[in-house]
């Protein structure tokens, strides 16, 4: 069975470059979440999509971060002008009411900004 | 400040011993989730608790949400090396926004 997938699994970039991280949620899941886990810290909520509603962007750390969810399925997290402090593992999760709102996580994208 | 505090931060136990991990919030929890992260792998959902006093078990792992819904404990009975990893609690505190604890790193010595 297909779970949540993320790509790339690893990304190394130079400071100042833009990066795009992709998340494919479980088919039929209406909710999609992005989180960030920095070294030595707990998971940090970034953004939440629910169906066709306006996303909850309250967790985005700066205006360099943005996310889209096209067609209610695939989501892309974009980080512009990356900084070294953006280095972290970026995790995506999806959920649905039918699944009791349990969040299923992808394997994450490990981002390293040099 | 952390919305969810986990304790202990790390735990080293001998195989076969029991252990408990705690997750505490200063606010009412609307849903409390326990996850496990094995080194180098993604998060694995363990269980979810919603009602005060609720207790769930899966194999040798039991989790409970206290009556006031502000603390949860995860108890592992007769620990095994396969239990090693980072245990994370997560909770819905302010509606749709989700918070995670800082994690507890568990090492089980054979």
Interface residues (C-beta under 8 A of the other chain):
Chain A: X33 X35 X41 X42 X43 X44 X45 X48 X50 X56 X58 X59 X91 X93 X100 X101 X102 X103 X104 X105 X106 X107 X108
Chain B: X2 X4 X31 X33 X35 X41 X42 X43 X45 X48 X88 X90 X96 X97 X98 X99 X100 X101 X102 X103
